[in-house]
Amino acid sequence: MKDATERLTLTRLRIHAGNYEAEVSGADGATAAPEVVVLHQSLPLPGVTFARAGAGGGWLLRAPIPPELLSDGVQSFLVKDELTGDTLDAFAIVAGTPLEDDIRAEVALLREELDLLKRAFRRHVKETAG
């Protein structure tokens, strides 16, 4: 069992084919997988697995993201060390039409602000150039 004072570190690798993947290190020499949980709305995801990551002594964490958790809006996930309660990582999956509308509105606002800045900059250059 890992000493509760030993810190785990997590390196996010990717989200691929519906799986969150990361490498967990800091449990060097441990024969058992680290006690890490992936949470969605405070509930642990089922099917989280660990495999040795190679000679470095780390562990490859793979957490399948259940399709039933995905819906319009933002779905947030936390990766936590169960022994210390430390949050090792967080990720979000964003989907749906409401988001698309928000992004379009935000891009339109940014374009307007950029046009305003361009006009002000051109006016400034004209006034200072001569």
N, C-alpha and C positions, 0 to 999 in steps of 0.2 A: 504494500500500500504506500502511496505517495505521502511524503511529509506535507502537511497542510501549509507550511511556510514556503515550500518550493513553488515557484511561479511557472505556469504554463505559458507558452507563447504560441500564437496561431498565425499562420501565413495563408491568406485566402488564395486559392488557386484559380477557381472558376465556378461558374454555374453552367452545367452542360447536360443536355438530355434530361432535364428535370431533376438534376442532382446538384446540390451544393457540395463543393469539394475544397478541402483545406488540409494543410499539414500542421500537426500539433507537435510541438517539441517542448522539452523541459522535464519530461518524465524519463530522462536518460537512465538506462539500466533497468527500468521497470519491465517486468515480464507481462504485466496486465495493461490493457489499454487505459488511457487516461479517462478520468471520470468527467466527461464533457457531455452537455446536453444542448440540443437545438430546440428553441422554444418559439411557438407562434401563439400569441394571445395567452401567454403564461402556461401553455400546455406543450409537453414534449412531443416532438415529431417521432412517429414510429419508424423503425427500420434503419436507424443510424448505425453505421458499421465503421470499424477501424481495421486497418491492415498496416503492417510494418512498412515504413516508407523507404527502407533501404539501410545502408551502412551507417547513416547519420543518427540512427536511434529514434527518429521521429515516427509519428503515426499518421497515416492518411485517413482523414475523416471523410466519409461520404454520407450525406443525408438526403434521401429522396424527398422531394417537395410534392406532397399529395395534390393532385389536380383539383380536388374539392375545396382546397384552401384558396384557390385563385378566383378572384372576382373583380368587378370594377373597383377602382380605387387603388390604394396603397396597402400592401400586405407586408408587415414588418416581422423580421425574425431576429432572435438573439441567440448567440452561441455563448454558453456560460460554463465556467469551471464549477462543477457541482460541490467540490470540497470547500472552495474559498468564496464562492458566489460571485467571483470576478467575471465581468463581461469581456470575452475574448474577441468578439466580432459582432457586427450587426449588418444585416443586408435587407433590402426591400425589393419587392417586385411590384411594378406599377403597370396597371392595365385598364383598358376601357375607354369609352367615348368621352366621359367627363374630363379625363386627363388631356385628351387630344384637344378639346376646346380650350382648356387652360393654357396649354403650350402655345396654341395659335395666338391667343390673346397676349400672352407674354412676349412672343416674338414680334407681334405688331407694335406693342409698346416700345420694345427695344429699338425697332426700326425708326419709330417716330423720334425717340430720343437721339439716335444717331444722326438723323437728318437735321435736327435742331443744333447739335454740336458741330456738324459740318458747316452749316450756314454761319454760325457764330465764329468758327475758325477762319473761314474765308473772309468774313467781314473784318476780322482782326488783322489778317495778313494784308488786306487791301489798305486799311488805315495806317498800318505801320510801315508799309513799303513805299508809300509816297503820296 
